């Protein structure tokens, strides 16, 4: 099993979610997060004063899938979240040793 974490632009969330549903992803966890990378934030003006916004709003998706579906999920996120500009985000893929469904006690792929 793989855990795929994707940090994407918040306005791309619905597009990515719809594409993942079409690819057969049955569940995901989404969090609103703030951060920066190479994009470094931006400057805004409020009542004539200029200030820097260091942390930009992003959406973080967490998806657990079987090993055979992981590449398709990553490719789907890449395709649907990309704008071509700095700040499109990152995808992290990690191996999961174990997963347990709390309700039934099922483990491994059957818990997905």
Number of C-alpha atoms within 10 A of each C-alpha: 19 19 17 21 20 22 24 24 18 18 12 17 20 12 12 20 20 12 18 22 13 11 13 11 17 12 14 15 10 16 12 11 14 14 14 15 13 8 15 14 16 11 9 11 9 7 5 7 7 10 11 11 12 15 15 17 16 23 20 22 20 18 20 25 20 15 14 10 15 18 15 15 21 17 11 17 23 18 12 17 24 16 12 7 8 11 19 17 20 14 15 12 16 11 11 15 8 10 16 14 12 9 7 8 10 13 13 14 14 11 14 15
